[in-house]
Structure formats: C-alpha cells, structure tokens
Amino acid sequence: MNIEEFRDFCLSMDGVTEKIPFGKFARRYDSLLVFYVLGHMFCMADMDDFTSVSFRCTEEEIAMITEQYSAVTTPVNKTMKFWMRVNINEDMPDSMIYSCVRRAYEIIKDKYSKKHRD
C-alpha cells in the first residue's frame, strides 16, 4: 500500500472530502492528510511519512484489534478517544487496514447522519 492507493480508497467512499487542517497549529503537521465524511474526521495519514494510518473505531474494536495485531500503536494525539493507529507493512494485512478504515467511515457517517435527520 502507498499513500496514493490509500487516498484513492478513502476518496472512493461516498461523500468523503480531504483536508490538511493541522499545519496552522504546527509546521510538523503540514503533511497530515485527514479524511472527512459529513464534516467529521474518520481517518488520517502522513503524506510524507506514510508508515501508519489512524482511524476512528469503537472501544470494543480497539480491544479486539489490539489483541490480534502488534502493528497497533498509540494514536498521534493521545487525547483522541476511540482512535487507533496502525503501522503499515507489519502484521496487519492491507485488506484488514482498508476494512478498518471503511468501518471508521461507517461509524462517523451513521452517527452524524442520524443527527442531520433529527
């Protein structure tokens, strides 16, 4: 997997947009590409150092995936509750990473679609 393939995958999902929002806070975040659905983040990766991917998940999913794969590490921002970071090219297959990112997209889309209907 490379950053171009990963970006194409994320943008292939309905309603996904991308931004580089954190550069204004610190120069070291200039290359952090964030993917959004309904205006909310669900996934991010560093374009210049594409060695890991961070994505939203549930507490149960974090526990399950952490038990199965050693590629799981601490999120970039430790205050991001229900986020997981996975190192690429370790013991988690690319197909599983893509599956987790799609699940992150679904979590956010479901959560905020309901709010827009209410």
N, C-alpha and C positions, 0 to 999 in steps of 0.2 A: 504494500500500500504506500502511496505517496500523497503529498498534500493536494495535488491536482485531482487525483481519483477521489480522495476523501471529500474535497469541496464539491465536486460534481455529484457525488452521492447525496450530500446534505441538501444541495440546491434542487435535486430531483424530487424532493418531497413537497407536497402542495403547500403553497403559502410561505415558504422559507425565504428569509432575507439574511443578508450578512452585513456585518459592520466590523470596524476596528475601533472600538469605543474607548479603550483604556489608555491610549497613548497620551491623552491630555493629562493624565494623572502621573505618569512616569514614563520616561523615554524607553525603558526596558520592555514596556508593554506595547510598543508600536507595531509589533508583528503578531499580536494576539488576535486571531480571527474568530469572531463569535457568530454563531448561527441562531436565528430567532424564528419563532412562529407566534403569530398573534401579538407581536411586540415583546415577547419574553424569551430570554435565553434558554436554550436547551443543550447546547454543545459548544465547545471551543477547542482550538488548537493553535499552536505557534507555527506560523508560516515559515519562519527562518530556522527553527529548530524542531522539526516535525518528528519528535521522538515519543510523544504522548498525546492522548486525547482526553479531554474532560467532558463529562456529560451528567445530566440530571438522572436520578433514579430514586427508587423508594428505599426506605430503611431496610426492608426485607431483602430487596435485590442486592443492596450493598453487602449485607451479611453473606448471602449465598455466593455471590461472585468472588468476594474476598476469600472465602474458604476454598474455592476451586482453582484460583489463579494467583500466582505470585507476581504477576505483572501489575497488580493493583497497587497504587501508591497514594499518598496524601494529595488532595486537590491543591491547585496552585494557591488558592485562597482558602485557608483552613476554616474560615467562618461560613463558607458556602455549605450549609446543611443540605444533605441529600444529594451531594455531588460526589462523583468518583473520577479519579484519573487513572488511566491505564497506559502503561508503556507499550509502545508498538514493537513488534518483532521479538516478543518474548513468548511466554507460554499460552497467551490467549490468541486464538486464531483470528485473522482479519474478519472472517464471517461472523464471529461472535461479537467483535467490536462494532461492526455495522448493525448487528441485531440490537445491541445495547443503545446505540445512537438512535435507531428507529424507535425503540421503546421510549427513550427520553423525549423525542418529538411527540409521541402519542400522549405521554404524561402531561406535558405542557399544553398541547392542543386540547385535550379533554378538559383539563382544569379551567382554561380560560375561555373555551367555547361555551361552557356552562354559564360563566359569569356574563358573557355577552348576551345570552338568551334571557337571563333573569332581569 
